[in-house]
Amino acid sequence: MCGKRWVLPVVAFALLAGGGIGAPTRAMADAAALAALQAQLPGKLMNDPTVLDWTVYGQGQKNKRVKTPAIGGGAAMQVTSPSASEAAHNIGINVPLTAGFTPGQAITVAFWARTVSADTPDGNGKLGLRLQLNEAPYSGFGDTMLAIGPEWKMYEVKAQASISVDPGKAVLGFQVAAAKQVVEIGQIFVLDMGMKAVAAAPAGGGATSIKMPVPQGLPGKLLNDAASIDWPVYGANQSNAKVETPDAGGGYALRISSPAADEKPYNIGVSVPLVAAIAPDRDITVAFWARTISAETPDGKGRIGLRMQENAAPYAGFGDNMLSVGPDWKLHQVKMRSSMALDAGKGVLGFQIAGAKQVVEIGQVYVLDMTK
């Protein structure tokens, strides 16, 4: 980073009727102007948008501050990534936040950005974004990978906090190493939009008031409670939260983050309890809604494993599958034949999440005995 401190003119944004962040008006960068800006914003500021005192890190990167008269603030941070890396976070920018995170908190990030050059098939840059703890184990949420075009544009990302972080320890992280590229990031607004109705899921599950509607006339015999997403989640350094999903069946989902790829995908997982017994030689169909928010995989798709099994050692089971899950909501279906009995209350459908560094969402689940 350069040693000189840059102070940017504040740019105030009015909330448009469509819910976005709209046209700028300039003001002086002082306390009174910041207060006036706060009064115009749709949420509570969590950062200081008048400065570029950000931490830039990573081997081989170059960075400099540049003047940008065409955008709000009038300046930007230019960062060069010398090569593409599967670990996009190997080069990054940390923007300090003045507030912490509370599970269930709705956060909007709005920022100016453009790509100067990018060695990618479409010429667009690749910029990752994450809200996180700024110390080990670097827990976070809101993982998003954006395609950044050559023209200045105001980008907007919405996230829901799934962890607690104290003030002074939270940052907005940009990840730049996903491509050989030169990108510029201008003025940034991180906004606390208040608490959502759905709270973060406790690491071990637990009771909530969420009850999803279950479709009538399902084929076969339903073996799980399809109205519930109160599922135990386990694994070191994972984070999880219940989120609203109006585009998927049931209207809710469990979002799970795996911080790294593991040769043992079951090291992070979700257990969906079965309320009915399964006998040997039964035709079982598992149907579930799922999508990928972000995944560090060659095709950008998430990896979700599943298995029907006992919920106690030695965890005997059947029906092992590994699915590629895309970014759009889809009702996935897996058919299997039971090779053993699972007693009522002692069996689970296990989802395995640690097969990739990823953030995935699993919505309503139906485990059906389809035997005729």
N, C-alpha and C positions, 0 to 999 in steps of 0.2 A: 504493500500500500504506500501511496505517497504520504509524506509527512504533513503537507499543508491541509488545513481544515477548510472545506468548502461549505458555505451556507447557501442554500437554495432559496429563491423566492417561493413563498407558499402558493400553491395552486388550490383553490377551493372548487369542489365538485358538487353539483346539485344532483339529487336523486331524480332520474327520469321516471316518467309514468310507467315505463316497462320494467322498472326495477334495476336498471343498470346505473353506471356512474357517468355523468354527462359532461357538459362543456365547462372549460376552466375560466376563472377570473383571478387576476393577479393581486397579491397583497404583500405587505412587508413582512419579513420573517422575524417577528418579535412576539412577545408573549400575548399581546393584545390581538395580533393577527391570528396566532394559533387558536386563541379562544374563539375568535370569529369563525375561523375555519371549522372548528369542532361543532359549532352551532349549526353549520350548514350540512355537515356530513350525516349519512343515515345511521351511523353507529359511533361507538366511542373509539377514538384513536388509541392504538396500542404501540405505535412507533413515532419517531420524530421525522416527519417527511421533509424537513428543511435541511437535512445534512446527508452527506455521502461518506460519512465515517464508518465504512463497512469493512469487515475483515475478509480479505481475499487469500485463498490458500491453494496449494497443490503444486506438485513438481512440474516444472517446465512452463507453467502459466506465465503470462504477462498481463499487466493491468495498468490502466491509466484513466484519469478523469478527463472528459472531453466536454466542450461546450455544445449544447444542442438547442439552438434558439427556436426550433420548430415545435418543441414540446413543453409541457408544464415543468417548471423548475429550472429550465435552461441549462441543465448539465446532466451527465450520465457517467456511469462507470463502464469502461470498455474492457472486456476480458477475452484473452486469446487462449484457446485450448490447442496445443500443438498436434494432438492425435486423438482418435476415438478410443474410448475405453468402455468395457462392459460395466464397469463401476462408475456411473455418472458422477458420483460424489467425490471422486478423486481430485477434481478441481471444483471449487465452489466459492460462494459468497455467503457470509453470515451477516444478516441485518439485525442488530440488537433491538429487542422489544422492551418497552417500558412497563409492560404488564405481563402477568403470567397466564397460565391456562387452567381452566376448570372443566372437568368432564361434562359434556352436554352443551358447552358453549359454542355458538355459531360464529364463525369467523369468515370475513371476506378479505381477500388480498387483491388489491388493484395496483397495477404498475405499468409504466411505459417500457417498451422494449422493441428492439429491431435487430436483425442479423446483418452484419457487414459482409461476411462471407461464410460459406459453410460447404464442406466437402461431403454433401449428402445427395441422394438421387434427385430430390426436388429442389435443392438449393436452399431449403429452409433450415434454420438452426434448430437445435434441440435443447430445451431448457427445462430442467427438473426443478420442482418446488416442494418444500416440506417445512412444516412447522414442528419445532423440536426443542428438546432439552439440549443445552450447549455444554454438556459434559457427559462422560460415560455413565450409562450405556447409550446415550443419544436417542432415547425413546422419542417417538414423534407420531405424526398423523398428517392426513391431507396430501399424501404423496401423489403428485401429478407430473406428467411429462407433456410439455407444450411444444408445438411446432411454431417457430417464430419467423415471420416473413421479413422481407427487406425494408418495408416501410414502417415508420413509427406507428405504433398501435397501443391503445390501452387494453391490457389483458386483465381478466377478472377470474379469480378462482375462489370457490366457496368450500369450506371444510367445517367439520364438527369435531371439537376437541374430545379425545378419548382418554387423556391422561391429565394429571395435575402437575403443574410446574410453577415454582415460586417466581415472583417478579425478580427480574435481574438475571434469571437463568434461562430465559426463553429467547429463541431467535427464529427468524424466517430464513431458511436456507435455500439458496439457489444452487443447482448442480449443473455444471457446464461441460463435463468431460465426455458426454455421450457422443460427441462428434468432433472432428477437426474443424474448428470454427472460430469466428470472431463475432461476439455479440455485445450489445450495449443495453444496459438496464438503467432507466431513468428514475424519476420520482416514484416513490412507493407509498401506498397507504394500506396499513393493516388495521382492520376495523373489527371491534367486538360488537356483534349484532344481537347479543343477548343469549339467554338460555333457551334451547329447544325443549320441547315437551318430552323427548326421548332421552333418557340419561344413559351414560356409559354403562356397559355391562360389566359387572364384577368379574375378576379373573376366574373365579370358580363357579360362575353362574349365579343363581339366586333369584328370588321372586321379584317380579315386576307386575305392573297392571296391564301389560300388553297382551291382548288376545286377538289373534287374526281371524278373519272370517274363513271358514273352510268350505270349498265348493261342494254343492250337493251332487249326488249321483256319481261319486268316484267309482271307478271299476275295482273289483276285488275287495279285499278286507283291509282296512286301514290299521296298521300296526303301531303307529306312533301318534303323539298328540300334535296334529298339524296346525293347531291354533297357537302354539307356543314357540318362542325362540329363546326360552330360558335354558340354554344349553351350557354345560360346563366347557370352558376353554382352558387349555393347559399349554405349557411350554415356556422356556426361559426367554425373556426379553420380547415376547409377543405383546401386542396391544390390541384391544378389541373394544367395539362400541356398537350399540344398537342404533340403527339409522332408519329414517323414513324412506320408503321406496315406492312412490306412487306408480311407477312404470312396471312393477313386478307383482306377481300374485301375493296376496296377503298384506301388502302395503308396508312391510317392515323387513329388515335384513340385519344380519350380524356381519359387521366389517372386521376383518382380522388382518393384522400386519405381521409378516415374517421378516425379521431384520436381515436375514442372510439365507443363502441356499444351503441345504444340509443333505448329505447322502442318505440320511434317515428321515424321510418326509414326515414320519409320525412324531417327530420330536416337538412339533407344534400341531395341535389338533383341536377338533370340536367333537364332542360326544352327544349324539341325539338319542335320548332314551327310547327304548321300545316298551310299549305298555302291554303288548300281547306276545304270547309265545310263538316260536317258529319251530315246526317239526322238520325232520330231514326230508329231502326230496320234494321241496315245495318250490314253485315258480314265484320268485320275488322280483318286483320291479321297484327301483328307487327313482323317484322323480323329484327334482329340486331346481329352484331358481338360483342362478348365480351369474356374476359378472366379475371382470377384473378391472380394478382402478389403475393399477400400475404393476409392471412385472419386468424384472431384469432377466429376460429370456430372449433367445435369438429371434423369435417371432412376435415378441411383445405380449404373448398370451400367458395367463396364469396357469399354474399346475395345481390341481386339486385331486388328491387321492381319496378313495373311499373303500370301506371294508365293513362288513357285518361281523360282529364279534362279541365275545363275552366281555363284561366290564370288570373283570378281575383276572389276576394271573392264573393261568399262563396266557390269557387273551386269545384263546383259540377262535378261529373265524373262517370266513369264506368270502368269495365275491370281490377279491382285490382288483381295483381298477385305478388307472391314472388318467384324468381328463385334462385336455387343453381348454381353457375357458377364456373367451374373448371379452372385449370391452362392453358389449351390449347385453342387456338382460336376455337370458334364454332359459327355457325349461329343459334341463338336461335329463335324460332317461338312461338308466343302466339296468339291464336284465341279468338275472343270475339264478342259479339253482342251489338251494340250501344243501350243504353236505353234512350238516350236524344240527342238533337241536339247540335252541336258545330259549331258556326258561323265561317266563313273563317277569319283567322287572330286573332281569339280569343281563339282557342283551342291549347293545347299542349299535347305531350306525355311526361309524367313525369317519370324519373327514380329516385328511392329512394335508397340512398347509406348508410345511417346511421344505418342500421340494424346490422352492425358488425364493429369492428375495422379492417379495410381492405384497400387494394389498388387494385382497379379494373380498367380495360380499356374497354371502349365502342367504337366500331368502327362504320362503316357505318350502318345507320338505314333506314329501309323501312316501312312506314305505308301505307297499301294497303286496299282499299275498294274492297272486293272480291264478293260483292253481284251480283248474276246472275239475 
